Amino acid sequence: MDSKDYIGKIVTVTMDRPMGSTHPKHGFVYPVNYGYIEGTMSGDGEELDAYVLGEHKPLDTFQGRVIAVIHRLNDNDDKLVVMADGRDYSNDAILALTEFQEKWFESTIIR
């Protein structure tokens, strides 16, 4: 399944980098929960990654709806944007909340 096919779907995100954790190579701190969708495949050969937005404590797992995809133009590793069902953020809010990591990539938000 293409990353865009997940838009609007309910998924379970397993956090490998919960809010407040530090990136193992680059040293920055995750201000949001970040994880992956088990059993999926992204363009980088790993499981499809997801930002969980709107939750304000570190989580182990989270079930929510995919509201958007951050499609990286200069990388093959799209990121899902997941929120509690019924919640939504603007593209500007998504960009602001993911800028800590996405600032190194050219990307567009797909809805």
Jmol script that loads the backbone (N, CA, C; Angstrom):
load data "model"
ATOM      1  N   MET A   1       0.842  -1.184   0.000  1.00  0.00           N
ATOM      2  CA  MET A   1       0.000   0.000   0.000  1.00  0.00           C
ATOM      3  C   MET A   1       0.886   1.246   0.000  1.00  0.00           C
ATOM      4  N   ASP A   2       0.550   2.208  -0.833  1.00  0.00           N
ATOM      5  CA  ASP A   2       1.257   3.483  -0.898  1.00  0.00           C
ATOM      6  C   ASP A   2       0.932   4.302   0.353  1.00  0.00           C
ATOM      7  N   SER A   3       1.859   5.146   0.792  1.00  0.00           N
ATOM      8  CA  SER A   3       1.628   5.926   2.018  1.00  0.00           C
ATOM      9  C   SER A   3       0.355   6.773   1.911  1.00  0.00           C
ATOM     10  N   LYS A   4       0.051   7.297   0.721  1.00  0.00           N
ATOM     11  CA  LYS A   4      -1.145   8.119   0.540  1.00  0.00           C
ATOM     12  C   LYS A   4      -2.429   7.327   0.762  1.00  0.00           C
ATOM     13  N   ASP A   5      -2.363   5.999   0.580  1.00  0.00           N
ATOM     14  CA  ASP A   5      -3.543   5.152   0.777  1.00  0.00           C
ATOM     15  C   ASP A   5      -3.962   5.076   2.242  1.00  0.00           C
ATOM     16  N   TYR A   6      -3.098   5.501   3.157  1.00  0.00           N
ATOM     17  CA  TYR A   6      -3.419   5.458   4.586  1.00  0.00           C
ATOM     18  C   TYR A   6      -4.237   6.668   5.038  1.00  0.00           C
ATOM     19  N   ILE A   7      -4.311   7.715   4.236  1.00  0.00           N
ATOM     20  CA  ILE A   7      -5.041   8.918   4.631  1.00  0.00           C
ATOM     21  C   ILE A   7      -6.500   8.559   4.930  1.00  0.00           C
ATOM     22  N   GLY A   8      -6.964   8.947   6.113  1.00  0.00           N
ATOM     23  CA  GLY A   8      -8.328   8.666   6.542  1.00  0.00           C
ATOM     24  C   GLY A   8      -8.494   7.345   7.261  1.00  0.00           C
ATOM     25  N   LYS A   9      -7.464   6.510   7.278  1.00  0.00           N
ATOM     26  CA  LYS A   9      -7.554   5.191   7.907  1.00  0.00           C
ATOM     27  C   LYS A   9      -7.147   5.258   9.385  1.00  0.00           C
ATOM     28  N   ILE A  10      -7.708   4.347  10.175  1.00  0.00           N
ATOM     29  CA  ILE A  10      -7.313   4.186  11.580  1.00  0.00           C
ATOM     30  C   ILE A  10      -6.106   3.250  11.612  1.00  0.00           C
ATOM     31  N   VAL A  11      -5.048   3.668  12.311  1.00  0.00           N
ATOM     32  CA  VAL A  11      -3.826   2.868  12.419  1.00  0.00           C
ATOM     33  C   VAL A  11      -3.384   2.817  13.875  1.00  0.00           C
ATOM     34  N   THR A  12      -2.542   1.846  14.182  1.00  0.00           N
ATOM     35  CA  THR A  12      -1.898   1.772  15.490  1.00  0.00           C
ATOM     36  C   THR A  12      -0.416   2.070  15.304  1.00  0.00           C
ATOM     37  N   VAL A  13       0.059   3.060  16.035  1.00  0.00           N
ATOM     38  CA  VAL A  13       1.458   3.480  15.969  1.00  0.00           C
ATOM     39  C   VAL A  13       2.183   2.914  17.180  1.00  0.00           C
ATOM     40  N   THR A  14       3.288   2.224  16.943  1.00  0.00           N
ATOM     41  CA  THR A  14       4.172   1.747  18.002  1.00  0.00           C
ATOM     42  C   THR A  14       5.310   2.755  18.127  1.00  0.00           C
ATOM     43  N   MET A  15       5.451   3.359  19.293  1.00  0.00           N
ATOM     44  CA  MET A  15       6.462   4.394  19.477  1.00  0.00           C
ATOM     45  C   MET A  15       7.838   3.781  19.706  1.00  0.00           C
ATOM     46  N   ASP A  16       8.774   4.127  18.832  1.00  0.00           N
ATOM     47  CA  ASP A  16      10.173   3.797  19.132  1.00  0.00           C
ATOM     48  C   ASP A  16      10.912   5.050  19.596  1.00  0.00           C
ATOM     49  N   ARG A  17      10.281   6.211  19.433  1.00  0.00           N
ATOM     50  CA  ARG A  17      10.837   7.458  19.942  1.00  0.00           C
ATOM     51  C   ARG A  17       9.712   8.274  20.574  1.00  0.00           C
ATOM     52  N   PRO A  18       9.355   7.933  21.808  1.00  0.00           N
ATOM     53  CA  PRO A  18       8.289   8.688  22.474  1.00  0.00           C
ATOM     54  C   PRO A  18       8.707  10.135  22.754  1.00  0.00           C
ATOM     55  N   MET A  19       7.723  10.966  22.944  1.00  0.00           N
ATOM     56  CA  MET A  19       7.964  12.371  23.267  1.00  0.00           C
ATOM     57  C   MET A  19       8.997  12.472  24.388  1.00  0.00           C
ATOM     58  N   GLY A  20       9.991  13.336  24.186  1.00  0.00           N
ATOM     59  CA  GLY A  20      11.026  13.545  25.193  1.00  0.00           C
ATOM     60  C   GLY A  20      12.269  12.693  25.008  1.00  0.00           C
ATOM     61  N   SER A  21      12.195  11.698  24.098  1.00  0.00           N
ATOM     62  CA  SER A  21      13.373  10.857  23.870  1.00  0.00           C
ATOM     63  C   SER A  21      14.350  11.566  22.924  1.00  0.00           C
ATOM     64  N   THR A  22      15.567  11.076  22.887  1.00  0.00           N
ATOM     65  CA  THR A  22      16.626  11.685  22.083  1.00  0.00           C
ATOM     66  C   THR A  22      16.935  10.802  20.885  1.00  0.00           C
ATOM     67  N   HIS A  23      17.122  11.439  19.717  1.00  0.00           N
ATOM     68  CA  HIS A  23      17.484  10.691  18.513  1.00  0.00           C
ATOM     69  C   HIS A  23      18.836  10.022  18.731  1.00  0.00           C
ATOM     70  N   PRO A  24      18.947   8.723  18.408  1.00  0.00           N
ATOM     71  CA  PRO A  24      20.184   7.990  18.715  1.00  0.00           C
ATOM     72  C   PRO A  24      21.417   8.478  17.953  1.00  0.00           C
ATOM     73  N   LYS A  25      21.256   9.052  16.763  1.00  0.00           N
ATOM     74  CA  LYS A  25      22.424   9.500  15.992  1.00  0.00           C
ATOM     75  C   LYS A  25      22.610  11.006  16.024  1.00  0.00           C
ATOM     76  N   HIS A  26      21.497  11.761  15.939  1.00  0.00           N
ATOM     77  CA  HIS A  26      21.600  13.203  15.734  1.00  0.00           C
ATOM     78  C   HIS A  26      21.413  14.024  17.005  1.00  0.00           C
ATOM     79  N   GLY A  27      20.973  13.394  18.092  1.00  0.00           N
ATOM     80  CA  GLY A  27      20.964  14.049  19.390  1.00  0.00           C
ATOM     81  C   GLY A  27      19.809  14.997  19.679  1.00  0.00           C
ATOM     82  N   PHE A  28      18.917  15.242  18.708  1.00  0.00           N
ATOM     83  CA  PHE A  28      17.805  16.138  19.011  1.00  0.00           C
ATOM     84  C   PHE A  28      16.734  15.412  19.812  1.00  0.00           C
ATOM     85  N   VAL A  29      15.919  16.178  20.532  1.00  0.00           N
ATOM     86  CA  VAL A  29      14.861  15.634  21.381  1.00  0.00           C
ATOM     87  C   VAL A  29      13.540  15.676  20.614  1.00  0.00           C
ATOM     88  N   TYR A  30      12.780  14.617  20.723  1.00  0.00           N
ATOM     89  CA  TYR A  30      11.470  14.537  20.063  1.00  0.00           C
ATOM     90  C   TYR A  30      10.421  15.280  20.882  1.00  0.00           C
ATOM     91  N   PRO A  31       9.863  16.376  20.337  1.00  0.00           N
ATOM     92  CA  PRO A  31       8.820  17.115  21.047  1.00  0.00           C
ATOM     93  C   PRO A  31       7.430  16.493  20.868  1.00  0.00           C
ATOM     94  N   VAL A  32       7.343  15.486  20.001  1.00  0.00           N
ATOM     95  CA  VAL A  32       6.091  14.748  19.773  1.00  0.00           C
ATOM     96  C   VAL A  32       6.412  13.260  19.799  1.00  0.00           C
ATOM     97  N   ASN A  33       5.384  12.435  19.912  1.00  0.00           N
ATOM     98  CA  ASN A  33       5.573  10.990  19.825  1.00  0.00           C
ATOM     99  C   ASN A  33       5.810  10.602  18.369  1.00  0.00           C
ATOM    100  N   TYR A  34       6.740   9.668  18.159  1.00  0.00           N
ATOM    101  CA  TYR A  34       7.137   9.273  16.813  1.00  0.00           C
ATOM    102  C   TYR A  34       7.336   7.763  16.807  1.00  0.00           C
ATOM    103  N   GLY A  35       6.767   7.116  15.825  1.00  0.00           N
ATOM    104  CA  GLY A  35       6.884   5.667  15.785  1.00  0.00           C
ATOM    105  C   GLY A  35       6.628   5.115  14.398  1.00  0.00           C
ATOM    106  N   TYR A  36       6.133   3.902  14.344  1.00  0.00           N
ATOM    107  CA  TYR A  36       5.962   3.215  13.073  1.00  0.00           C
ATOM    108  C   TYR A  36       4.698   2.365  13.098  1.00  0.00           C
ATOM    109  N   ILE A  37       4.268   1.967  11.897  1.00  0.00           N
ATOM    110  CA  ILE A  37       3.094   1.115  11.744  1.00  0.00           C
ATOM    111  C   ILE A  37       3.605  -0.290  11.452  1.00  0.00           C
ATOM    112  N   GLU A  38       3.368  -1.215  12.378  1.00  0.00           N
ATOM    113  CA  GLU A  38       3.859  -2.589  12.203  1.00  0.00           C
ATOM    114  C   GLU A  38       3.273  -3.212  10.946  1.00  0.00           C
ATOM    115  N   GLY A  39       4.099  -3.998  10.263  1.00  0.00           N
ATOM    116  CA  GLY A  39       3.645  -4.743   9.092  1.00  0.00           C
ATOM    117  C   GLY A  39       3.546  -3.921   7.823  1.00  0.00           C
ATOM    118  N   THR A  40       4.104  -2.717   7.818  1.00  0.00           N
ATOM    119  CA  THR A  40       4.083  -1.878   6.624  1.00  0.00           C
ATOM    120  C   THR A  40       5.487  -1.776   6.051  1.00  0.00           C
ATOM    121  N   MET A  41       5.596  -1.188   4.857  1.00  0.00           N
ATOM    122  CA  MET A  41       6.907  -1.001   4.231  1.00  0.00           C
ATOM    123  C   MET A  41       6.950   0.391   3.604  1.00  0.00           C
ATOM    124  N   SER A  42       7.970   1.141   3.963  1.00  0.00           N
ATOM    125  CA  SER A  42       8.177   2.473   3.419  1.00  0.00           C
ATOM    126  C   SER A  42       9.212   2.403   2.297  1.00  0.00           C
ATOM    127  N   GLY A  43       9.409   3.519   1.630  1.00  0.00           N
ATOM    128  CA  GLY A  43      10.368   3.588   0.532  1.00  0.00           C
ATOM    129  C   GLY A  43      11.795   3.319   0.950  1.00  0.00           C
ATOM    130  N   ASP A  44      12.092   3.463   2.246  1.00  0.00           N
ATOM    131  CA  ASP A  44      13.460   3.228   2.721  1.00  0.00           C
ATOM    132  C   ASP A  44      13.686   1.777   3.146  1.00  0.00           C
ATOM    133  N   GLY A  45      12.666   0.918   2.928  1.00  0.00           N
ATOM    134  CA  GLY A  45      12.804  -0.489   3.285  1.00  0.00           C
ATOM    135  C   GLY A  45      12.468  -0.794   4.735  1.00  0.00           C
ATOM    136  N   GLU A  46      12.154   0.229   5.512  1.00  0.00           N
ATOM    137  CA  GLU A  46      11.766   0.075   6.912  1.00  0.00           C
ATOM    138  C   GLU A  46      10.247   0.209   7.011  1.00  0.00           C
ATOM    139  N   GLU A  47       9.724   0.009   8.233  1.00  0.00           N
ATOM    140  CA  GLU A  47       8.294   0.205   8.423  1.00  0.00           C
ATOM    141  C   GLU A  47       7.946   1.692   8.300  1.00  0.00           C
ATOM    142  N   LEU A  48       6.715   1.959   7.886  1.00  0.00           N
ATOM    143  CA  LEU A  48       6.243   3.324   7.659  1.00  0.00           C
ATOM    144  C   LEU A  48       6.199   4.084   8.980  1.00  0.00           C
ATOM    145  N   ASP A  49       6.851   5.252   9.011  1.00  0.00           N
ATOM    146  CA  ASP A  49       6.950   6.070  10.220  1.00  0.00           C
ATOM    147  C   ASP A  49       5.743   6.985  10.362  1.00  0.00           C
ATOM    148  N   ALA A  50       5.476   7.393  11.602  1.00  0.00           N
ATOM    149  CA  ALA A  50       4.340   8.280  11.861  1.00  0.00           C
ATOM    150  C   ALA A  50       4.646   9.235  12.997  1.00  0.00           C
ATOM    151  N   TYR A  51       4.209  10.481  12.806  1.00  0.00           N
ATOM    152  CA  TYR A  51       4.178  11.461  13.882  1.00  0.00           C
ATOM    153  C   TYR A  51       2.796  11.383  14.521  1.00  0.00           C
ATOM    154  N   VAL A  52       2.749  11.296  15.848  1.00  0.00           N
ATOM    155  CA  VAL A  52       1.476  11.348  16.574  1.00  0.00           C
ATOM    156  C   VAL A  52       1.375  12.753  17.161  1.00  0.00           C
ATOM    157  N   LEU A  53       0.389  13.515  16.699  1.00  0.00           N
ATOM    158  CA  LEU A  53       0.233  14.899  17.127  1.00  0.00           C
ATOM    159  C   LEU A  53      -0.990  15.039  18.035  1.00  0.00           C
ATOM    160  N   GLY A  54      -0.947  16.043  18.900  1.00  0.00           N
ATOM    161  CA  GLY A  54      -2.083  16.338  19.763  1.00  0.00           C
ATOM    162  C   GLY A  54      -2.120  15.547  21.057  1.00  0.00           C
ATOM    163  N   GLU A  55      -1.117  14.745  21.302  1.00  0.00           N
ATOM    164  CA  GLU A  55      -1.006  13.992  22.562  1.00  0.00           C
ATOM    165  C   GLU A  55       0.194  14.592  23.304  1.00  0.00           C
ATOM    166  N   HIS A  56       0.019  14.866  24.578  1.00  0.00           N
ATOM    167  CA  HIS A  56       1.021  15.667  25.284  1.00  0.00           C
ATOM    168  C   HIS A  56       1.721  14.924  26.408  1.00  0.00           C
ATOM    169  N   LYS A  57       1.896  13.609  26.206  1.00  0.00           N
ATOM    170  CA  LYS A  57       2.678  12.807  27.143  1.00  0.00           C
ATOM    171  C   LYS A  57       3.320  11.675  26.343  1.00  0.00           C
ATOM    172  N   PRO A  58       4.435  11.134  26.818  1.00  0.00           N
ATOM    173  CA  PRO A  58       5.071  10.013  26.112  1.00  0.00           C
ATOM    174  C   PRO A  58       4.136   8.805  26.063  1.00  0.00           C
ATOM    175  N   LEU A  59       4.074   8.155  24.915  1.00  0.00           N
ATOM    176  CA  LEU A  59       3.192   7.009  24.713  1.00  0.00           C
ATOM    177  C   LEU A  59       3.984   5.796  24.247  1.00  0.00           C
ATOM    178  N   ASP A  60       3.458   4.603  24.537  1.00  0.00           N
ATOM    179  CA  ASP A  60       4.026   3.357  24.004  1.00  0.00           C
ATOM    180  C   ASP A  60       3.391   3.011  22.669  1.00  0.00           C
ATOM    181  N   THR A  61       2.070   3.121  22.614  1.00  0.00           N
ATOM    182  CA  THR A  61       1.319   2.890  21.379  1.00  0.00           C
ATOM    183  C   THR A  61       0.195   3.912  21.321  1.00  0.00           C
ATOM    184  N   PHE A  62      -0.370   4.086  20.131  1.00  0.00           N
ATOM    185  CA  PHE A  62      -1.471   5.027  19.953  1.00  0.00           C
ATOM    186  C   PHE A  62      -2.285   4.600  18.750  1.00  0.00           C
ATOM    187  N   GLN A  63      -3.600   4.575  18.940  1.00  0.00           N
ATOM    188  CA  GLN A  63      -4.481   4.295  17.810  1.00  0.00           C
ATOM    189  C   GLN A  63      -5.168   5.591  17.413  1.00  0.00           C
ATOM    190  N   GLY A  64      -5.064   5.939  16.144  1.00  0.00           N
ATOM    191  CA  GLY A  64      -5.667   7.181  15.669  1.00  0.00           C
ATOM    192  C   GLY A  64      -5.843   7.160  14.165  1.00  0.00           C
ATOM    193  N   ARG A  65      -6.325   8.285  13.647  1.00  0.00           N
ATOM    194  CA  ARG A  65      -6.604   8.404  12.217  1.00  0.00           C
ATOM    195  C   ARG A  65      -5.467   9.154  11.526  1.00  0.00           C
ATOM    196  N   VAL A  66      -5.091   8.690  10.349  1.00  0.00           N
ATOM    197  CA  VAL A  66      -4.086   9.368   9.521  1.00  0.00           C
ATOM    198  C   VAL A  66      -4.763  10.579   8.884  1.00  0.00           C
ATOM    199  N   ILE A  67      -4.305  11.786   9.262  1.00  0.00           N
ATOM    200  CA  ILE A  67      -4.902  13.002   8.716  1.00  0.00           C
ATOM    201  C   ILE A  67      -4.119  13.546   7.521  1.00  0.00           C
ATOM    202  N   ALA A  68      -2.869  13.103   7.364  1.00  0.00           N
ATOM    203  CA  ALA A  68      -2.035  13.622   6.281  1.00  0.00           C
ATOM    204  C   ALA A  68      -0.791  12.748   6.127  1.00  0.00           C
ATOM    205  N   VAL A  69      -0.100  12.982   5.014  1.00  0.00           N
ATOM    206  CA  VAL A  69       1.207  12.371   4.768  1.00  0.00           C
ATOM    207  C   VAL A  69       2.188  13.501   4.488  1.00  0.00           C
ATOM    208  N   ILE A  70       3.341  13.453   5.160  1.00  0.00           N
ATOM    209  CA  ILE A  70       4.437  14.355   4.804  1.00  0.00           C
ATOM    210  C   ILE A  70       5.249  13.615   3.750  1.00  0.00           C
ATOM    211  N   HIS A  71       5.115  14.074   2.508  1.00  0.00           N
ATOM    212  CA  HIS A  71       5.793  13.437   1.378  1.00  0.00           C
ATOM    213  C   HIS A  71       7.111  14.167   1.145  1.00  0.00           C
ATOM    214  N   ARG A  72       8.199  13.470   1.407  1.00  0.00           N
ATOM    215  CA  ARG A  72       9.530  14.050   1.238  1.00  0.00           C
ATOM    216  C   ARG A  72       9.929  14.003  -0.234  1.00  0.00           C
ATOM    217  N   LEU A  73      10.287  15.149  -0.763  1.00  0.00           N
ATOM    218  CA  LEU A  73      10.641  15.262  -2.176  1.00  0.00           C
ATOM    219  C   LEU A  73      12.090  14.860  -2.437  1.00  0.00           C
ATOM    220  N   ASN A  74      12.953  14.965  -1.419  1.00  0.00           N
ATOM    221  CA  ASN A  74      14.369  14.645  -1.593  1.00  0.00           C
ATOM    222  C   ASN A  74      14.784  13.451  -0.734  1.00  0.00           C
ATOM    223  N   ASP A  75      13.818  12.571  -0.428  1.00  0.00           N
ATOM    224  CA  ASP A  75      14.065  11.383   0.374  1.00  0.00           C
ATOM    225  C   ASP A  75      12.915  10.420   0.071  1.00  0.00           C
ATOM    226  N   ASN A  76      13.118   9.136   0.264  1.00  0.00           N
ATOM    227  CA  ASN A  76      12.062   8.171  -0.065  1.00  0.00           C
ATOM    228  C   ASN A  76      11.357   7.646   1.178  1.00  0.00           C
ATOM    229  N   ASP A  77      11.265   8.472   2.208  1.00  0.00           N
ATOM    230  CA  ASP A  77      10.730   8.029   3.497  1.00  0.00           C
ATOM    231  C   ASP A  77       9.582   8.940   3.944  1.00  0.00           C
ATOM    232  N   ASP A  78       8.391   8.746   3.358  1.00  0.00           N
ATOM    233  CA  ASP A  78       7.216   9.518   3.746  1.00  0.00           C
ATOM    234  C   ASP A  78       6.874   9.264   5.212  1.00  0.00           C
ATOM    235  N   LYS A  79       6.215  10.235   5.835  1.00  0.00           N
ATOM    236  CA  LYS A  79       5.808  10.139   7.243  1.00  0.00           C
ATOM    237  C   LYS A  79       4.301  10.339   7.331  1.00  0.00           C
ATOM    238  N   LEU A  80       3.625   9.449   8.054  1.00  0.00           N
ATOM    239  CA  LEU A  80       2.200   9.634   8.310  1.00  0.00           C
ATOM    240  C   LEU A  80       2.029  10.629   9.455  1.00  0.00           C
ATOM    241  N   VAL A  81       0.920  11.366   9.422  1.00  0.00           N
ATOM    242  CA  VAL A  81       0.559  12.264  10.519  1.00  0.00           C
ATOM    243  C   VAL A  81      -0.727  11.709  11.115  1.00  0.00           C
ATOM    244  N   VAL A  82      -0.666  11.317  12.396  1.00  0.00           N
ATOM    245  CA  VAL A  82      -1.764  10.610  13.055  1.00  0.00           C
ATOM    246  C   VAL A  82      -2.262  11.434  14.248  1.00  0.00           C
ATOM    247  N   MET A  83      -3.586  11.514  14.369  1.00  0.00           N
ATOM    248  CA  MET A  83      -4.206  12.203  15.504  1.00  0.00           C
ATOM    249  C   MET A  83      -5.379  11.379  16.009  1.00  0.00           C
ATOM    250  N   ALA A  84      -5.869  11.729  17.190  1.00  0.00           N
ATOM    251  CA  ALA A  84      -7.081  11.088  17.705  1.00  0.00           C
ATOM    252  C   ALA A  84      -8.201  11.284  16.685  1.00  0.00           C
ATOM    253  N   ASP A  85      -9.024  10.261  16.512  1.00  0.00           N
ATOM    254  CA  ASP A  85     -10.118  10.322  15.551  1.00  0.00           C
ATOM    255  C   ASP A  85     -10.999  11.539  15.847  1.00  0.00           C
ATOM    256  N   GLY A  86     -11.292  12.310  14.818  1.00  0.00           N
ATOM    257  CA  GLY A  86     -12.122  13.500  14.978  1.00  0.00           C
ATOM    258  C   GLY A  86     -11.331  14.778  15.181  1.00  0.00           C
ATOM    259  N   ARG A  87     -10.016  14.669  15.374  1.00  0.00           N
ATOM    260  CA  ARG A  87      -9.173  15.861  15.542  1.00  0.00           C
ATOM    261  C   ARG A  87      -8.432  16.149  14.254  1.00  0.00           C
ATOM    262  N   ASP A  88      -8.004  17.399  14.089  1.00  0.00           N
ATOM    263  CA  ASP A  88      -7.290  17.795  12.878  1.00  0.00           C
ATOM    264  C   ASP A  88      -6.424  19.005  13.199  1.00  0.00           C
ATOM    265  N   TYR A  89      -5.335  19.141  12.479  1.00  0.00           N
ATOM    266  CA  TYR A  89      -4.490  20.329  12.555  1.00  0.00           C
ATOM    267  C   TYR A  89      -4.314  20.865  11.140  1.00  0.00           C
ATOM    268  N   SER A  90      -4.068  22.161  11.049  1.00  0.00           N
ATOM    269  CA  SER A  90      -3.797  22.776   9.747  1.00  0.00           C
ATOM    270  C   SER A  90      -2.429  22.320   9.240  1.00  0.00           C
ATOM    271  N   ASN A  91      -2.204  22.511   7.949  1.00  0.00           N
ATOM    272  CA  ASN A  91      -0.885  22.196   7.383  1.00  0.00           C
ATOM    273  C   ASN A  91       0.206  22.991   8.087  1.00  0.00           C
ATOM    274  N   ASP A  92      -0.062  24.274   8.396  1.00  0.00           N
ATOM    275  CA  ASP A  92       0.934  25.095   9.093  1.00  0.00           C
ATOM    276  C   ASP A  92       1.259  24.530  10.471  1.00  0.00           C
ATOM    277  N   ALA A  93       0.248  24.049  11.189  1.00  0.00           N
ATOM    278  CA  ALA A  93       0.488  23.458  12.510  1.00  0.00           C
ATOM    279  C   ALA A  93       1.300  22.174  12.380  1.00  0.00           C
ATOM    280  N   ILE A  94       0.971  21.345  11.389  1.00  0.00           N
ATOM    281  CA  ILE A  94       1.730  20.110  11.161  1.00  0.00           C
ATOM    282  C   ILE A  94       3.189  20.444  10.870  1.00  0.00           C
ATOM    283  N   LEU A  95       3.420  21.425  10.006  1.00  0.00           N
ATOM    284  CA  LEU A  95       4.795  21.813   9.671  1.00  0.00           C
ATOM    285  C   LEU A  95       5.533  22.335  10.895  1.00  0.00           C
ATOM    286  N   ALA A  96       4.864  23.120  11.725  1.00  0.00           N
ATOM    287  CA  ALA A  96       5.506  23.670  12.920  1.00  0.00           C
ATOM    288  C   ALA A  96       5.871  22.566  13.905  1.00  0.00           C
ATOM    289  N   LEU A  97       4.996  21.597  14.083  1.00  0.00           N
ATOM    290  CA  LEU A  97       5.224  20.535  15.073  1.00  0.00           C
ATOM    291  C   LEU A  97       6.249  19.501  14.613  1.00  0.00           C
ATOM    292  N   THR A  98       6.462  19.374  13.305  1.00  0.00           N
ATOM    293  CA  THR A  98       7.412  18.374  12.797  1.00  0.00           C
ATOM    294  C   THR A  98       8.707  19.004  12.294  1.00  0.00           C
ATOM    295  N   GLU A  99       8.822  20.311  12.402  1.00  0.00           N
ATOM    296  CA  GLU A  99       9.974  21.042  11.887  1.00  0.00           C
ATOM    297  C   GLU A  99      11.284  20.580  12.519  1.00  0.00           C
ATOM    298  N   PHE A 100      11.244  20.121  13.765  1.00  0.00           N
ATOM    299  CA  PHE A 100      12.459  19.674  14.463  1.00  0.00           C
ATOM    300  C   PHE A 100      13.203  18.613  13.660  1.00  0.00           C
ATOM    301  N   GLN A 101      12.495  17.828  12.858  1.00  0.00           N
ATOM    302  CA  GLN A 101      13.129  16.778  12.054  1.00  0.00           C
ATOM    303  C   GLN A 101      12.970  17.038  10.554  1.00  0.00           C
ATOM    304  N   GLU A 102      11.849  17.582  10.157  1.00  0.00           N
ATOM    305  CA  GLU A 102      11.578  17.777   8.729  1.00  0.00           C
ATOM    306  C   GLU A 102      12.360  18.934   8.124  1.00  0.00           C
ATOM    307  N   LYS A 103      12.990  19.766   8.964  1.00  0.00           N
ATOM    308  CA  LYS A 103      13.724  20.929   8.434  1.00  0.00           C
ATOM    309  C   LYS A 103      14.885  20.526   7.526  1.00  0.00           C
ATOM    310  N   TRP A 104      15.325  19.277   7.610  1.00  0.00           N
ATOM    311  CA  TRP A 104      16.429  18.819   6.772  1.00  0.00           C
ATOM    312  C   TRP A 104      15.955  18.263   5.426  1.00  0.00           C
ATOM    313  N   PHE A 105      14.649  18.295   5.181  1.00  0.00           N
ATOM    314  CA  PHE A 105      14.095  17.701   3.966  1.00  0.00           C
ATOM    315  C   PHE A 105      13.167  18.683   3.262  1.00  0.00           C
ATOM    316  N   GLU A 106      13.065  18.527   1.956  1.00  0.00           N
ATOM    317  CA  GLU A 106      12.044  19.230   1.198  1.00  0.00           C
ATOM    318  C   GLU A 106      10.821  18.325   1.192  1.00  0.00           C
ATOM    319  N   SER A 107       9.667  18.899   1.535  1.00  0.00           N
ATOM    320  CA  SER A 107       8.486  18.041   1.601  1.00  0.00           C
ATOM    321  C   SER A 107       7.231  18.821   1.271  1.00  0.00           C
ATOM    322  N   THR A 108       6.170  18.073   1.037  1.00  0.00           N
ATOM    323  CA  THR A 108       4.844  18.637   0.843  1.00  0.00           C
ATOM    324  C   THR A 108       3.866  17.817   1.664  1.00  0.00           C
ATOM    325  N   ILE A 109       2.791  18.456   2.092  1.00  0.00           N
ATOM    326  CA  ILE A 109       1.780  17.746   2.866  1.00  0.00           C
ATOM    327  C   ILE A 109       0.664  17.313   1.926  1.00  0.00           C
ATOM    328  N   ILE A 110       0.345  16.042   1.987  1.00  0.00           N
ATOM    329  CA  ILE A 110      -0.727  15.481   1.167  1.00  0.00           C
ATOM    330  C   ILE A 110      -1.884  15.155   2.087  1.00  0.00           C
ATOM    331  N   ARG A 111      -3.082  15.588   1.673  1.00  0.00           N
ATOM    332  CA  ARG A 111      -4.302  15.324   2.453  1.00  0.00           C
ATOM    333  C   ARG A 111      -5.196  14.328   1.724  1.00  0.00           C
TER     334      ARG A 111
END
end "model"
wireframe off; spacefill off
backbone 0.3
color backbone group
